Amino acid sequence: MCGIVGYIGKRDVYPILIKGLGRLEYRGYDSAGVAMINTNGGLNVYKTKGKVADLESYCKDKDVSGNIGIAHTRWATHGEPSSVNAHPHFSQSGNLAIIHNGIIENYTDLKNKLRSKGLIFKSDTDTEVLVQLIEYVQEKKNIDLLTSGQLALHEVIGAYAIAILDKRNPGRIIAACKQSPLVVGVGNDEFFLASDATPIIEYSDKVAYLEDGSIAVMEPGKELKVVDILNRELYQKIQTVDLNLGQIEKGGYPHYMLKEIFEQPECITNCMRGRINIEATNVTLSAIIDYKQQLLSAKRIIIVACGTSWHAGLIGKQVIENFCRIPVEVEYASEFRYRHPVITDKDVVIAISQSGETADTLAAVKLAKKAGAFIFGICNAIGSSIPRATMTGSYIHVGPEIGVASTKAFTGQVTVLTMLALALAKEKGTISEDKYINVVKGLSEIPEKMRETLKLNDQISSLSRIFTYARNFLYLGRGYNYPVALEGALKLKEISYIHAEGYPAAEMKHGPIALIDSDMPVVVVATRNAMYEKVISNIEVVKARKGKVIALVSKGDETISKLVDETIELPDVPECLEPLVATIPLQLLAYHIAVRKGKNVDQPRNLAKSVTVE
């Protein structure tokens, strides 16, 4: 949640902060603000409710001079979206300004203690409590900002990524993180700060991903200093980030979401590069080579994830069980961590997260690791927290995903899970050579099958007109396509605000059938697979209740097309790979319906890209 940007150096700070906030707006867009120490040594704080564009308008006639500053785009947790609750927050003296991502769980107790000392609060946020606490400690003990920050953080329970300015010391930014990401960009006598690398790469490709519990001190002309809360100096690796500006621009598309949908063929090619050989006869994953014994000896696999990643996990469960004959459980990370799960050292836990920062998934990883399980991560963001916390894993390599509604990350996750299942099954000897080669070859052809599927865009755009004003949708699928139905429903909910539910097709008659009438569109994934006849029967049940059916069918299907109202033809692929092509029309359908409804598809209300709070 929330986006953090900071800069200290010789450049004009305001353009860097504003551009950085724009890059990070996918993390939250309830309000935005900047704090800068101007050329006269004054601390200017400007903030407003709304998006970064609203902040820019607000700042047009303001003093935005200076070479040091911090900025924030907010996804509200404590306190409603408003200019008062927007970050940055002042200390009572006006000397300190802070920005914060995360939640201070004991902020109420701290606030009451500080009030008893005479401090006055202007906002409803937990963040203001933190800056007031730091200043209180600083003044009471007459110590510098770094030491007072360390002492204050001793009293804090919760997660945080923070950056602090002190106008009395305009040559320094202090930042700290715990269970929330921060990246420092290292330039020539300058430093950049951000929640991820996207605001930094325009200026420097040298970055430091701060470890949990780190406090960074950034002073131009000095080396980056990193210490812990006890002031013990920490080694900080500076690495080169492999990211380019083209990946984070719209590239002529009206929305990031549409760009990312159309990027999927190239993304999946990148995901498989170096992992599937040129002849498409073999899958190689370094994790299987390096940790073969731990993975082969697994008595059970537990997949932990949230949202779209959880849907990918459901597909992963089927391919791993079918190919590897290992029992797999798929858990919501948020529930798994609190129900005292039974975990042993014979378990392998697979953590899936696009951002690599999902708070619940990260906590589930730590719980499983403590219990002795072997941890495998599947993430997109290189250097993020989950890859650092796992023993091994695989990046999906689909590039930055800016649209809040996940698209290419989902197909990337499914691709990695499929490759993992294939590689593991071959090592275990639980898959026949013919089947193995057939699926590997089919997987290598998926990018071209995706390109073929994307040619349906105009048809789906036209189809979306019919259903723009529907109030409810039902999505049905069976087998590998049941999670596709769940994902299709989620996409529609996220960006169009139409209520939608995904169900196993056969379960429809156990309740949802009561909702079906002529006003209820029903989307059915009805490709020609092992359960084809069963799905036809499920469609007949819907049509008998006058439901409007949109069917995703295999190319050339004439049976289902005669039964339903609309058909979308998909190219033929092996059954286990159908989700990789069947998902795309559902992404496009959700997109076009949302656009026709006038919704902001890249920044849907109440959502944020990376959920770094519980």
C-alpha positions in Angstrom: 0.0 0.0 0.0 1.0 3.6 -0.3 3.9 4.9 -2.3 7.0 6.6 -0.9 9.5 8.8 -2.8 12.5 10.7 -1.6 15.4 12.6 -3.0 18.5 14.4 -1.7 21.3 15.8 -3.9 21.9 18.7 -6.3 18.9 18.4 -8.6 15.6 20.3 -8.2 13.6 18.0 -5.9 10.0 18.7 -6.8 10.0 17.3 -10.4 11.6 14.1 -9.1 9.1 13.7 -6.4 6.0 14.4 -8.6 7.2 12.1 -11.3 8.0 9.4 -8.7 4.6 9.7 -7.2 3.1 9.2 -10.7 5.1 6.0 -11.1 3.9 4.7 -7.7 0.3 5.8 -7.9 -0.8 2.2 -8.5 0.1 1.6 -4.8 -2.6 4.1 -3.5 -4.4 7.1 -4.7 -6.6 8.4 -2.0 -4.4 11.5 -1.3 -0.9 12.7 -2.0 1.6 15.1 -0.6 5.2 16.4 -0.6 7.6 17.9 2.0 10.6 19.9 0.9 13.3 21.9 2.6 13.4 25.1 0.4 16.4 27.2 -0.5 15.8 29.4 2.5 15.8 26.5 4.9 12.0 26.4 5.4 10.0 23.2 5.5 7.2 23.3 3.0 4.5 20.7 3.2 1.8 20.5 0.5 -0.8 17.8 0.5 -4.4 17.2 -0.8 -7.1 14.7 -1.1 -7.2 13.0 -4.5 -4.7 11.8 -7.0 -1.2 13.0 -7.9 -2.6 15.3 -10.6 -4.6 17.1 -7.9 -1.5 17.6 -5.9 0.3 19.1 -9.0 -2.6 21.5 -9.5 -2.4 22.5 -5.8 1.3 23.1 -6.0 1.2 25.3 -9.1 1.5 28.6 -7.2 3.6 27.2 -4.3 7.3 27.5 -3.4 8.7 24.1 -4.6 12.3 25.1 -4.5 15.0 22.9 -2.8 17.2 19.8 -3.3 15.8 17.6 -0.6 12.3 16.2 -0.1 10.0 13.3 0.5 6.6 12.5 -1.0 3.7 10.1 -0.5 0.7 8.7 -2.3 -1.8 7.2 0.1 -4.0 4.2 0.4 -6.0 4.9 3.5 -5.8 2.7 6.6 -6.3 4.9 9.7 -8.4 7.9 9.0 -10.6 8.6 5.9 -9.0 10.1 2.8 -8.6 13.8 3.3 -6.1 16.6 3.1 -5.6 16.5 6.9 -4.9 12.8 6.9 -2.7 12.9 3.8 1.0 12.5 4.3 3.5 14.0 5.0 2.8 14.8 8.7 4.4 17.5 10.8 5.7 17.2 14.3 4.2 19.7 16.7 7.2 22.1 16.4 7.1 21.9 12.6 10.7 20.8 12.5 10.1 17.2 11.4 8.1 15.8 8.5 7.4 12.1 8.0 5.9 9.8 5.4 4.8 6.2 6.3 3.6 3.0 4.6 2.3 0.4 7.0 0.3 0.2 10.2 1.3 1.1 13.7 -0.8 -1.3 15.7 -0.3 0.3 19.1 -0.8 3.8 17.9 -3.8 4.4 20.2 -1.8 3.7 23.4 1.1 5.8 22.1 -1.3 8.6 21.2 -2.9 8.6 24.7 0.6 8.7 26.3 1.7 11.7 24.2 -1.6 13.5 24.8 -1.0 13.2 28.5 2.4 15.0 27.9 0.6 17.9 26.3 1.0 17.0 22.6 -1.8 18.0 20.2 -2.9 15.9 17.2 -4.4 17.2 14.0 -5.2 14.0 12.1 -6.7 10.6 12.7 -3.7 8.7 11.4 -1.3 6.4 13.1 1.5 8.1 11.2 1.2 11.4 13.0 1.6 9.6 16.3 5.0 8.3 15.1 6.4 11.7 14.1 5.2 13.2 17.4 6.8 10.3 19.3 10.2 10.8 17.5 10.2 14.5 18.3 9.2 14.0 21.9 12.1 11.5 22.4 14.4 13.9 20.5 13.6 16.9 22.7 13.4 15.1 26.0 16.8 13.4 25.6 18.4 16.2 23.5 19.7 13.7 20.9 20.0 13.6 17.1 17.3 12.4 14.7 18.8 9.0 14.0 19.0 8.1 17.7 15.6 9.5 18.6 14.1 7.5 15.7 15.8 4.3 16.9 14.5 4.8 20.4 11.0 5.6 19.2 10.9 2.6 17.0 11.6 0.4 20.0 8.2 1.4 21.3 6.4 0.7 18.0 4.4 -2.4 17.3 3.5 -3.0 13.6 4.8 -2.6 10.1 6.4 0.4 8.6 8.4 2.0 5.9 9.2 5.6 6.8 11.2 8.6 5.7 11.9 11.6 7.9 13.2 15.1 7.3 14.5 17.6 9.9 14.7 21.2 8.7 17.4 21.8 11.2 19.6 19.3 9.4 18.8 19.8 5.7 21.6 17.5 4.4 20.1 14.2 5.5 17.2 11.9 5.0 16.6 9.0 7.4 14.5 6.0 6.3 13.6 2.8 8.1 11.6 -0.3 7.2 10.0 -3.3 8.9 7.8 -5.6 7.0 7.3 -3.0 4.3 9.6 -2.4 1.3 12.1 0.5 0.7 14.6 0.8 -2.1 17.5 3.3 -2.0 18.9 4.5 -5.4 22.6 5.4 -5.3 23.7 8.2 -7.7 26.7 10.5 -7.9 26.5 12.5 -4.7 22.8 11.9 -4.5 20.3 9.4 -3.2 16.8 8.4 -4.2 14.3 6.6 -2.1 11.1 4.7 -3.2 8.8 1.9 -2.3 10.1 0.1 -5.4 12.6 0.8 -8.1 10.3 2.3 -10.8 10.8 5.9 -9.7 14.5 5.5 -9.5 15.6 3.8 -12.8 15.4 7.1 -14.8 18.2 8.5 -12.7 20.3 5.5 -11.5 20.4 1.7 -12.0 22.3 1.2 -8.7 19.9 0.3 -5.9 19.9 -1.1 -2.4 16.9 -3.1 -1.2 16.7 -2.4 2.5 16.4 -5.5 4.7 13.8 -5.9 7.4 14.8 -3.8 10.4 17.2 -1.5 8.5 17.6 2.2 9.0 19.3 4.1 6.2 21.0 7.4 6.5 21.4 9.3 3.2 23.8 12.2 3.1 25.3 13.5 -0.2 29.0 13.1 -0.4 29.0 10.2 2.0 28.5 6.4 1.6 25.1 5.0 2.2 24.9 4.2 5.9 22.7 1.4 7.1 22.2 0.4 10.8 19.7 -1.5 12.8 17.6 -0.3 15.7 20.4 -0.9 18.1 22.8 1.2 15.9 24.8 -1.8 14.8 26.1 -1.2 11.3 24.7 -3.5 8.6 26.3 -4.6 5.4 24.2 -3.3 2.5 24.5 -4.8 -1.0 24.3 -2.3 -3.9 23.1 -4.0 -7.0 22.2 -3.2 -10.6 18.5 -3.2 -11.3 17.4 -4.7 -14.7 14.5 -2.5 -15.6 14.0 0.1 -18.4 11.6 3.0 -18.8 9.8 1.4 -21.7 8.4 -1.2 -19.3 6.7 1.3 -17.1 5.2 3.6 -19.8 1.8 3.0 -21.5 3.4 2.7 -24.9 0.5 4.2 -26.8 -2.2 2.2 -25.0 -5.1 4.1 -23.4 -4.6 2.1 -20.1 -1.8 0.1 -18.5 -4.2 -2.8 -18.1 -4.8 -3.1 -21.8 -1.1 -2.8 -22.5 -0.4 -5.6 -20.0 -3.0 -7.8 -21.4 -1.4 -7.5 -24.8 2.1 -7.9 -23.4 1.3 -11.5 -22.3 2.7 -13.3 -25.3 6.1 -11.6 -24.9 5.9 -11.9 -21.1 5.3 -15.7 -21.2 8.2 -16.0 -23.7 10.4 -14.2 -21.2 9.1 -16.3 -18.4 10.1 -19.5 -20.3 13.4 -18.2 -21.7 16.3 -20.3 -20.5 13.9 -22.7 -18.8 12.5 -24.6 -21.9 15.1 -25.7 -24.4 14.9 -24.6 -28.1 13.6 -28.0 -29.2 10.8 -27.7 -26.6 11.6 -31.1 -25.2 12.8 -30.3 -21.7 12.2 -27.9 -18.8 15.0 -26.9 -16.5 14.6 -24.9 -13.3 17.6 -24.0 -11.3 15.6 -24.5 -8.0 15.0 -28.2 -9.0 18.8 -28.6 -9.7 20.0 -26.9 -6.5 17.4 -28.2 -4.1 16.4 -31.5 -5.7 16.3 -33.6 -2.6 14.2 -31.2 -0.5 11.6 -30.9 -3.3 11.6 -34.6 -4.2 11.2 -35.7 -0.6 8.1 -33.5 0.0 5.2 -35.4 1.5 2.9 -32.4 1.0 3.0 -29.1 -0.8 1.1 -26.1 0.7 0.5 -23.1 -1.6 -0.1 -19.8 0.2 -1.3 -16.7 -1.6 -3.9 -14.0 -1.8 -6.3 -12.7 -4.5 -5.3 -13.5 -8.1 -2.2 -15.3 -6.9 -4.5 -17.7 -4.9 -6.3 -18.4 -8.2 -3.0 -19.3 -9.8 -2.3 -21.5 -6.9 -5.5 -23.5 -7.5 -4.3 -24.2 -11.0 -0.9 -25.1 -9.6 -2.5 -27.6 -7.3 -4.1 -29.5 -10.2 -0.9 -29.6 -12.4 1.3 -30.6 -9.5 -1.1 -33.3 -8.2 -1.7 -34.6 -11.7 1.9 -34.7 -12.8 3.8 -35.3 -9.5 1.3 -37.2 -7.4 2.1 -35.1 -4.4 -0.9 -33.8 -2.3 -1.3 -30.1 -2.5 -3.3 -27.7 -0.3 -4.0 -24.1 -1.4 -4.4 -21.7 1.5 -5.4 -18.0 1.8 -2.3 -16.7 3.5 -4.4 -14.4 5.7 -6.3 -17.4 7.1 -3.3 -19.9 7.2 -1.2 -17.7 9.5 -3.9 -17.5 12.2 -5.4 -20.9 12.4 -2.4 -22.7 14.0 -1.7 -24.9 10.9 0.0 -28.3 11.1 3.4 -27.8 9.3 6.3 -30.2 9.4 9.8 -30.4 8.0 8.4 -32.8 5.3 6.3 -30.0 3.8 7.2 -27.7 1.0 5.5 -24.3 1.1 5.1 -22.4 -2.1 4.5 -18.6 -1.6 3.0 -16.8 -4.6 3.0 -13.0 -4.8 3.3 -10.6 -7.7 4.9 -7.8 -5.6 6.8 -10.1 -3.3 5.6 -7.8 -0.5 2.1 -9.1 0.4 2.0 -8.8 4.1 -0.1 -11.9 4.8 1.9 -14.1 2.5 5.2 -12.9 3.9 3.9 -13.7 7.4 2.8 -17.1 6.3 6.3 -17.7 4.9 7.9 -16.8 8.2 5.5 -19.0 10.1 6.2 -22.0 7.8 10.0 -21.4 7.9 9.9 -21.4 11.7 8.1 -24.8 11.6 10.9 -26.3 9.5 9.2 -26.4 6.1 11.1 -25.8 2.9 10.0 -22.5 1.3 9.7 -21.9 -2.4 8.8 -18.4 -3.7 7.1 -17.4 -7.0 7.3 -13.6 -7.4 7.7 -11.0 -10.0 9.5 -8.2 -8.2 13.2 -8.9 -8.0 14.8 -8.2 -4.6 11.4 -8.0 -2.9 10.8 -9.3 0.6 9.4 -12.8 -0.1 12.3 -13.8 -2.4 14.6 -12.7 0.3 12.7 -14.7 2.9 12.5 -18.0 1.0 15.1 -20.7 0.5 14.7 -20.8 -3.3 12.1 -20.0 -6.0 11.5 -18.7 -9.5 10.8 -15.2 -10.7 8.1 -15.0 -13.3 9.9 -12.3 -15.3 6.9 -10.6 -16.8 8.1 -7.0 -16.1 6.5 -4.4 -14.0 2.7 -4.6 -13.7 1.3 -1.2 -13.1 -2.4 -1.8 -13.6 -4.0 -2.6 -10.2 -6.0 -5.5 -11.6 -3.4 -8.3 -12.2 -3.3 -9.8 -15.7 0.2 -10.8 -17.0 1.3 -11.7 -13.5 -1.4 -14.3 -13.3 -0.4 -16.0 -16.5 3.2 -15.8 -15.5 2.5 -17.5 -12.2 0.5 -20.3 -13.9 3.4 -20.7 -16.4 6.0 -21.1 -13.6 3.8 -23.5 -11.6 3.4 -25.6 -14.7 7.1 -25.7 -15.4 7.7 -26.5 -11.8 5.3 -29.4 -12.0 6.8 -30.7 -15.2 10.4 -30.5 -13.9 9.5 -32.1 -10.6 7.4 -34.9 -12.2 10.2 -35.8 -14.6 12.7 -36.1 -11.7 10.2 -38.2 -9.8 9.3 -40.4 -12.8 5.6 -39.8 -12.3 4.9 -38.5 -15.9 5.2 -40.5 -19.1 7.7 -39.3 -21.6 5.0 -38.8 -24.3 2.9 -36.7 -22.0 5.9 -34.7 -20.8 7.0 -33.8 -24.3 3.4 -33.0 -25.4 2.9 -30.5 -22.5 6.4 -29.0 -22.8 5.8 -28.5 -26.6 2.3 -27.1 -25.9 3.7 -24.7 -23.3 6.3 -23.4 -25.8 3.5 -22.7 -28.2 1.4 -20.7 -25.7 2.8 -17.2 -26.7 1.6 -17.8 -30.3 -1.8 -19.2 -29.0 -2.1 -16.0 -26.9 -1.5 -13.8 -29.9 -4.2 -15.7 -31.7 -6.6 -15.2 -28.8 -5.8 -11.5 -28.6 -7.2 -11.1 -32.1 -10.6 -11.5 -30.4 -10.3 -8.1 -28.8 -12.6 -6.3 -31.3 -15.3 -9.0 -31.0 -15.1 -8.9 -27.2 -15.3 -5.1 -27.2 -18.4 -5.2 -29.3 -19.9 -8.0 -27.0 -19.3 -5.8 -23.9 -21.9 -3.3 -25.1 -24.6 -5.9 -24.4 -23.6 -6.5 -20.8 -22.5 -3.1 -19.7 -25.6 -2.5 -17.5 -25.8 -6.0 -16.0 -25.9 -5.9 -12.2 -24.7 -9.4 -11.6 -22.5 -12.0 -13.5 -22.0 -15.7 -12.9 -18.8 -17.4 -14.1 -18.6 -21.2 -14.4 -15.8 -23.6 -15.2 -14.7 -27.1 -14.3 -11.4 -28.8 -13.7 -8.5 -26.5 -14.7 -11.0 -23.9 -15.8 -12.8 -23.5 -12.4 -10.0 -21.1 -11.2 -10.3 -19.3 -14.5 -14.0 -18.7 -13.7 -12.9 -17.3 -10.3 -10.3 -15.1 -11.9 -12.8 -13.8 -14.5 -15.3 -12.9 -11.8 -12.6 -11.1 -9.8 -11.4 -9.0 -12.7 -15.0 -7.9 -13.4 -15.6 -7.0 -9.8 -12.3 -5.1 -9.4 -12.6 -2.7 -12.3 -16.3 -2.5 -13.3 -17.8 -2.8 -9.8 -20.4 -5.3 -11.1 -21.1 -8.1 -8.6 -19.8 -11.3 -10.0 -19.2 -14.8 -8.6 -17.1 -17.7 -9.9 -18.3 -21.3 -9.3 -17.5 -24.9 -10.3 -20.1 -25.4 -13.0 -21.6 -28.5 -11.3 -22.0 -26.5 -8.0 -24.3 -24.0 -9.7 -27.3 -26.1 -8.9 -26.4 -26.0 -5.2 -27.6 -22.5 -4.7 -26.6 -20.0 -7.4 -29.2 -21.5 -9.8 -31.8 -19.5 -7.7 -30.3 -16.3 -9.1 -30.5 -17.2 -12.8 -33.0 -15.3 -14.9 -33.0 -13.4 -18.2 -31.1 -10.5 -16.6 -28.2 -12.7 -15.3 -25.3 -13.1 -17.8 -23.5 -16.4 -17.3 -20.0 -16.9 -18.6 -19.0 -20.5 -19.1 -15.6 -21.9 -20.0 -16.7 -24.8 -22.2 -13.7 -26.0 -24.1 -13.5 -29.5 -25.5 -11.9 -31.4 -22.7 -12.5 -34.4 -20.5 -15.6 -32.7 -18.9 -17.0 -31.3 -22.1 -20.3 -33.3 -22.0 -20.8 -32.4 -18.3 -20.4 -28.7 -19.1 -23.0 -29.0 -21.9 -25.4 -30.3 -19.3 -24.6 -27.4 -17.0 -25.3 -25.0 -19.9 -28.6 -26.7 -20.6 -29.6 -26.1 -16.9 -28.9 -22.4 -17.3 -30.7 -22.0 -20.6 -33.8 -23.7 -19.1 -33.9 -20.8 -16.6 -33.6 -18.2 -19.4 -30.1 -17.3 -18.5 -28.0 -15.4 -21.0 -24.9 -17.6 -21.7 -21.5 -16.4 -23.1 -19.4 -19.5 -23.8 -15.7 -19.8 -24.3 -15.4 -22.8 -26.7 -12.8 -24.6 -28.7 -12.3 -23.4 -32.2 -14.8 -25.0 -34.6 -17.2 -26.1 -31.9 -20.7 -26.2 -33.3 -22.6 -28.0 -30.5 -22.4 -25.4 -27.8 -22.7 -22.5 -30.2 -26.2 -23.7 -31.0 -27.1 -23.7 -27.3 -25.8 -20.3 -26.1 -26.3 -16.7 -26.8 -22.7 -15.7 -27.6 -19.5 -17.7 -28.2 -15.8 -16.8 -28.0 -13.6 -19.4 -29.8 -10.3 -20.3 -28.3 -7.3 -22.1 -30.0 -6.7 -25.7 -29.1 -4.1 -26.4 -26.4 -3.5 -29.3 -24.0 -6.1 -29.3 -21.3 -3.8 -28.4 -18.5 -2.7 -25.2 -20.4 -6.2 -24.0 -21.2 -6.2 -21.4 -18.3 -3.3 -19.6 -20.1 -5.5 -18.8 -23.1 -9.0 -18.9 -21.5 -8.1 -16.2 -19.1 -7.4 -13.6 -21.8 -10.9 -13.1 -23.1 -12.2 -12.7 -19.6 -9.6 -10.0 -18.9 -10.6 -8.3 -22.1 -14.3 -8.6 -21.3 -13.8 -7.0 -17.8 -11.7 -4.3 -19.3 -14.1 -3.3 -22.1 -17.2 -3.4 -19.8 -15.4 -1.1 -17.3 -14.3 1.3 -20.0 -17.9 1.5 -21.3 -19.0 2.2 -17.8 -16.5 5.1 -17.5 -14.5 3.5 -14.8 -10.8 4.1 -14.1 -9.5 0.6 -14.9 -5.9 1.2 -13.9 -6.9 2.7 -10.5 -10.1 1.1 -9.3 -11.7 2.5 -6.2 -10.6 1.3 -2.8 -7.9 -1.0 -4.2 -4.1 -0.9 -4.3 -1.5 -3.0 -6.1 0.6 -4.2 -3.3 -1.2 -5.1 0.0 1.5 -4.5 2.6 -0.9 -4.3 5.6 -3.0 -6.9 7.2 
